[in-house]
Amino acid sequence: MEKIGFGALNWLTLGIYLIAMLGVGIYFTKKSGKDTDAFFKAGGKIPAWAAGLSIYATTLSAITFMSTPEKAFLGDWTYAAGNIAIIAIVPILIQYYIPFFRKLNVTTAYEYLEKRFNVSLRLLGSLLFILFHIGRVAIVIYLPTLAITSISDINPFLIAAVIGLLCVVYTFLGGMEGVIWSDVIQGIILIGGALLIIVYGVVNIDGGFETIINDAMKDQKIVSAEDWKWSFAAATIPIIFLGSIFNNLHQYTASQDVVQRYSTTTSIKETKRSLWTNAFFAGITIPIFYGIGTVLYSYYEQHQLLTEGFNTSALVPYFVLTTLPAGVAGLIIAAVFAAAQSTISSSLNSMSACVVVDFKKRFYPESSEKSNVLLARYVIIITGILGVGVSLFLINTNQSETLDLFLSLVGLFGVPIAGTFALGIFTKRANAPGALIGLIVSAITCYILQQSGLISFFFSVFAFFSSFGIGYVASFFFPNGNKKTTGLTVFTINEEYEHEEAV
């Protein structure tokens, strides 16, 4: 397929966006350099709506921006059950998890693991997060760059380097406050860009919405009766919803990039509001991003412009560059990279928080705040360059399978760690040796089952409960590992939580 020219006006639009993001980082430089509280928690003064939009932008990567419409284009809206799962877990987060993170005033999620279990689990959780997110930064840069450059004449090395290194600069300068306000801008561009695609798609379809609805009903492009069946081997609505519950529990309870935002607001009530704000955006994502796929299905059914063997992962940028006016197309491509940048900048800041708080401050508590912030900035540079370097290597060699294997192996611990958090919060008898055994056995078992393909979409459910169950049972064999759990389980925190609310 012949590649499409990007055009001077599109380059200008994209350039203005990138410079604006750099400006946000520069603006917050002075505020972020005072101490680690300012650099990692934004001084605890972020409005709830901004924190919520930041969580949303962080969890919606550029890969999602393109793959969600692709799923609706090729199939239907079945995977929207994953978005509904985000809304469903908010009451659980508010009732059982947020009080712990706020009461303990943690900077990283893994501080709770030390308080409840021991330092080994804290370090393991933190290290796994860092390793996974170095690889994730590379993938988040690589995949959208690959998709866009597969249908355009944009230089992939240039765009990957600029997008990645610019994230390093404004995260380095602005700290968490800069990251969050950048996320807000990027989130608005994301949603606005998606709505523009829908509008242009509808306008260019003969019959407009009526045609889209007729096509969707005729070809079952929303949901079908088959989507509601229980099948552990197929991607049906009940299985996707159930699996997404536990995948999201990992992201919202055991992944530093999201948990870190809980401490950026002024109070527990504001944190609750931020989660409901995020849930609102997760909800409107369904008609917007799945709607793009349905609109583009009708558009290309009518216009027959896609060649056989077309790479549907590039569907959205292809439509943007061939249909939208110059300048507007540049804005939408900026939205795709905005999704990437919000994920990258959050990962960089969160990894630096883990290194400084879970390692340096944990073992050298007397270190000065100035040196801690300086280390955080060095970590951002190092991890950012590593991520960009790996992404450029992948672009040059197209050897993504090795990195995919690395991410899948490290990622095997993701949901089991969420099970470890739940084990600490919801039981009093669990202890460190038992929790560690549960985590390791669960990850190994999940790997074996994943390779055999036996549990498919039920994978995260098994991963969570195996970690929880094995950890609980194993704890009985190590009675000497028990420790005082006052204020660290649901059975002991409520009174203190109510007191904090009253104050």
Protein Blocks (a to p, Z undefined) as FASTA:
>chain_A
ZZddebjmlmmmmmmmmmmmmmmmmmmmmmmmmpmmlmmnnnopacfklmmmmmmmmmmc
fklmmmmmmmmmmmmmklmmmmmmmmmmmmmmmmmmmmmmmmnopabfklmmmmmmmmkl
mmmmmmmmmmmmmmmmmmmmmmmmmmmmmmccbdfklmmmmmmmmmmmmmmmnommlmmm
mmmmmmmmmmmmmmmmmmmmmmmpghijmlmmmmmmmnopmbcfklmpccfkbccfklmm
mmmmmmmmmmmmmgmklmmmmmmpmbfklmmmmmmmmmmmmmmmmmmmmmmmmmmmmmmm
mnopacghiafklmmmmmmmmmmcghjlmmmmmmmmmmmmmmmmmmmmmmmmmmmmmmmm
mmmmmbcfklmmmmmmmmmmmmmmmmmmmmmmmmmnopaklmmmmmmmmmmmmmmmmmmm
mmmmmpckbcfklmmmmmmmmmmmmmmmmmnomnmmmmmmmmmmmmmmmmmmmmmmmmml
pccfehiafklmmmmmmmmmmZZ
